[in-house]
Amino acid sequence: MAYHPLANDTGGDADSRRSEADRILIMLEPEPADHFTVKEQQFLEQMSEGGAVSPKQLFRLRDIKDKYL
């Protein structure tokens, strides 16, 4: 059983969440930084530092991607 009820909706394990987060960050790189809100910029910087990605963080990244792409 997954530790978080949304884990199955995110694609599963920690490695796959990190991998998807990295792909989304690459997609968002060409966007000018001033397109993002301050909170979005801070979040994207935090995510680009690496480390574990929670299901909630992955959903937030997906929302940002959908908003700008």
Backbone hydrogen bonds in HBPLUS format (Angstrom, degrees):
<---DONOR---> <-ACCEPTOR-->    atom                        ^
c    i                          cat <-CA-CA->   ^        H-A-AA   ^      H-
h    n   atom  resd res      DA  || num        DHA   H-A  angle D-A-AA Bond
n    s   type  num  typ     dist DA aas  dist angle  dist       angle   num
A0007-ALA N   A0004-HIS O   3.04 MM   3  5.37 167.6  2.05 119.2 122.9     1
A0009-ASP N   A0006-LEU O   2.96 MM   3  5.30 127.6  2.24 107.9 121.8     2
A0010-THR N   A0007-ALA O   3.17 MM   3  5.27 146.4  2.28 100.4 110.2     3
A0012-GLY N   A0007-ALA O   3.16 MM   5  5.43 150.5  2.25 163.9 155.1     4
A0017-ARG N   A0013-ASP O   3.09 MM   4  6.42 153.6  2.16 151.5 159.6     5
A0018-ARG N   A0014-ALA O   2.98 MM   4  6.19 161.5  2.02 150.3 154.9     6
A0019-SER N   A0015-ASP O   2.95 MM   4  6.10 157.4  2.00 145.0 151.7     7
A0020-GLU N   A0016-SER O   2.97 MM   4  6.13 161.6  2.00 145.3 149.7     8
A0021-ALA N   A0017-ARG O   2.91 MM   4  6.09 159.7  1.95 148.4 154.6     9
A0022-ASP N   A0018-ARG O   2.94 MM   4  6.16 156.7  1.99 149.0 154.7    10
A0023-ARG N   A0019-SER O   3.05 MM   4  6.36 154.8  2.12 146.2 152.9    11
A0024-ILE N   A0020-GLU O   2.94 MM   4  6.23 159.4  1.99 154.2 159.4    12
A0025-LEU N   A0021-ALA O   2.93 MM   4  6.16 160.6  1.97 151.1 156.6    13
A0026-ILE N   A0022-ASP O   3.04 MM   4  6.27 152.6  2.12 145.8 152.6    14
A0027-MET N   A0023-ARG O   3.05 MM   4  6.34 153.5  2.12 145.0 152.2    15
A0028-LEU N   A0024-ILE O   2.99 MM   4  6.27 145.6  2.11 148.6 158.0    16
A0029-GLU N   A0025-LEU O   3.13 MM   4  6.24 122.6  2.48 138.9 152.1    17
A0029-GLU N   A0026-ILE O   3.31 MM   3  5.24 146.3  2.43  97.2 106.5    18
A0031-GLU N   A0028-LEU O   3.06 MM   3  5.58 148.8  2.16 116.7 125.9    19
A0035-HIS N   A0032-PRO O   2.99 MM   3  5.71 167.0  2.01 122.8 126.9    20
A0036-PHE N   A0033-ALA O   3.19 MM   3  5.77 149.2  2.29 114.2 121.1    21
A0041-GLN N   A0037-THR O   2.89 MM   4  6.16 160.4  1.93 153.9 159.1    22
A0042-GLN N   A0038-VAL O   2.96 MM   4  6.22 162.6  1.99 152.7 157.0    23
A0043-PHE N   A0039-LYS O   2.94 MM   4  6.10 158.3  1.99 145.4 151.6    24
A0044-LEU N   A0040-GLU O   2.84 MM   4  6.04 164.4  1.87 154.6 158.6    25
A0045-GLU N   A0041-GLN O   2.96 MM   4  6.15 156.4  2.01 148.9 155.3    26
A0046-GLN N   A0042-GLN O   2.97 MM   4  6.18 158.6  2.02 146.6 152.6    27
A0047-MET N   A0043-PHE O   2.89 MM   4  6.17 158.7  1.93 152.6 158.4    28
A0048-SER N   A0044-LEU O   2.93 MM   4  6.08 144.2  2.06 142.0 151.6    29
A0049-GLU N   A0046-GLN O   3.23 MM   3  5.45 152.6  2.31 102.5 110.6    30
A0050-GLY N   A0047-MET O   3.30 MM   3  5.86 167.5  2.32 113.0 116.5    31
A0058-LEU N   A0054-SER O   3.01 MM   4  6.30 157.8  2.06 154.1 160.3    32
A0059-PHE N   A0055-PRO O   2.97 MM   4  6.25 157.9  2.02 151.8 157.4    33
A0060-ARG N   A0056-LYS O   3.02 MM   4  6.29 151.9  2.10 144.2 152.0    34
A0061-LEU N   A0057-GLN O   2.92 MM   4  6.23 156.4  1.97 149.1 155.3    35
A0062-ARG N   A0058-LEU O   2.92 MM   4  6.17 160.0  1.96 150.7 156.2    36
A0063-ASP N   A0059-PHE O   2.94 MM   4  6.20 153.0  2.02 145.1 152.3    37
A0064-ILE N   A0060-ARG O   2.99 MM   4  6.30 158.3  2.04 151.7 156.7    38
A0065-LYS N   A0061-LEU O   2.91 MM   4  6.16 163.2  1.94 153.3 158.2    39
A0066-ASP N   A0062-ARG O   2.89 MM   4  6.13 162.7  1.92 151.9 156.3    40
A0067-LYS N   A0063-ASP O   2.95 MM   4  6.09 143.7  2.08 142.7 152.8    41
A0068-TYR N   A0064-ILE O   3.14 MM   4  6.37 149.9  2.23 151.3 157.2    42
A0069-LEU N   A0065-LYS O   2.84 MM   4  5.66 147.6  1.95 156.4 163.0    43
